[in-house]
Amino acid sequence: MEKIIGILQENSGLTNKEIGVMIHLTGQAVGNRIIKLVENGIIRKFSVEIEYPKTQFIRVFMDRNNFSDFE
């Protein structure tokens, strides 16, 4: 089960079948083990990590309209 946990920590988007191929089990066997991990409280939640674009917006307030000086 430790191998399953390690794989899920790296990429929880893999199917049970894909995990099974990696650890030489059937997808159904992997699914059953994951269910047991959840039922026993070892896995408490599944989450998603979102990577947002690295665009930033900056607002500048100026006392005067000296745009060329600002640039």
N, C-alpha and C positions, 0 to 999 in steps of 0.2 A: 504494500500500500504506500510505502514511502516513495517509491518510484512514481506512482500515479500522482501523488501530491507534488512532487518536484516538477513533473511535466506540466501539471495544471498551473503551477506558479509561473512557469515560463510562458505558457500559451494556453489559456483556458478556452480558446476558440477551437481547439482540435476536437474532432469527433471521437467517440469511444472507440470506434474501429481503428482510427489513426493511432490512438494511444496504445491500443492492443497490439498493433503491429510492432510498435517500439519496444514493448515489454513481453512479447510472445504470449499474448492472451487474446481471447475473442473479444469483440466489442461488447457483447452481452456480459461477459465476465467483468470487464472494466466498469460497465454501467452499474452492475450489482455492487461492486466494491465502492464506487463513488456514493451510491445511495447509503451504504453502511457508514461511510465517513460522515455524511451529512446527519444521519440519524444519531450517531454517537457524539455529535457536536465537534468533531475534529475539523470539519469544514463548516464554517458558520455562515459564509455568504460568498456569492460570486459577484465580481465587480467588473466594471469596464473602465479603462483608462483612455481618456480622449486627448488627442494632441490637437490643439487649436493652431491655426496659422499664426505665424510670428509677426503679425501686423499690429502696430501700435499707433494710436492716435494721441497726439499731444496738442493741447490747447494752450496758446500763448496770449496773454493779455499785455497790451502795450499802452503806454501813456501817450506816445506820439506815433505818427505814421512814418517812421524812419525804417521802412522795410529793407532798403539796401544795407543799412547799418546792421540790421538783424541777421541778414543772410551772411 
